[in-house]
């Protein structure tokens, strides 16, 4: 019995290798197209991963990563962050904004469903173009627009308030308004662009489904409910998984540009704190440990949500 099992194992392995080799040889053109992307992925994503060692070392640029001494204990900088007064504040602000942003997830889907119901023509093309255009505004220009519009002294809000005879609120300096300004300006800027993937999914729906629904007397809303939305669910679940997997990675640039001394209590998030600690204060090991913490949380959330989605809806990344 043992002899037959060993024979089966040794005979299986070369066969598996030869099958893989034949597949590669048969589709060599496709693998060749993948090669540049693979090289870039290795060079810029996997190769720099050894830099995570900085989080567990007393890193000094002159000594390099491998030459720097190990921290004692190895979790020294993680503990330093957990014990700091900024831990609760930065974690709370990051989660508050990202979860708030996550609640706006259905808006691109609703926009895609609405655009899909428009008849083909100039109006539909103009509407799509208008909704996509804000995505191409740079972050710096976007924040500049917010400041110009909402400035209580020289902005549009200030001019309107002055004309109506009351004092304009300083929204950019209001800590309570920060998350609303960040999230809804982001919705305005990116909703049209985010809806493209859902429009692509809707364009792939079999027209016979619409014809059958029309024959059965279904209205536009009923066709959206029973045809469009079920067909969009796999795409929506994949996008939701990816969103949750980045819940701790709130964009640095826009928050940092919108940040000021008046709203710092609500705008200091993990990524801006890492920048200040690492680049400005040159505490490289400490900033690397903080960033590693947020990355690990993202990884755990991604795996967990993917498994939950796989069990509940059979839709997952892998």
Buried (B, 14 or more C-beta within 10 A) or exposed (E): EEEEEEEEEEEEEEEEEEEEEEEEEEEEEEEEEEEEEEEEEEEEEEEEEEEBBBBBBBBEEEEEBEEBEEBEEEEBBBEBBBEBEBBEBBBEBBBBBBEBBBEBBEBBBEBBBEBBBEEEEEEBEEBBEEBBEBEEEEBEEBBEBBBEBBBBEEBEBBBEBEEEEEEBBBBBBBBEBBBEBBBEBBBEBBBBBBBBBBBEBBEEBEEEBBEEBEEEEBEEEEBBBBBBEEBBBBBBBBBBBEBBBBBBBBBBBBBBBBBBEBBBEBBBBBBBBBBBBBEEEEBBBBBBBBBBBBEEBBEEBBBEBBEEBBEEEEBBBE
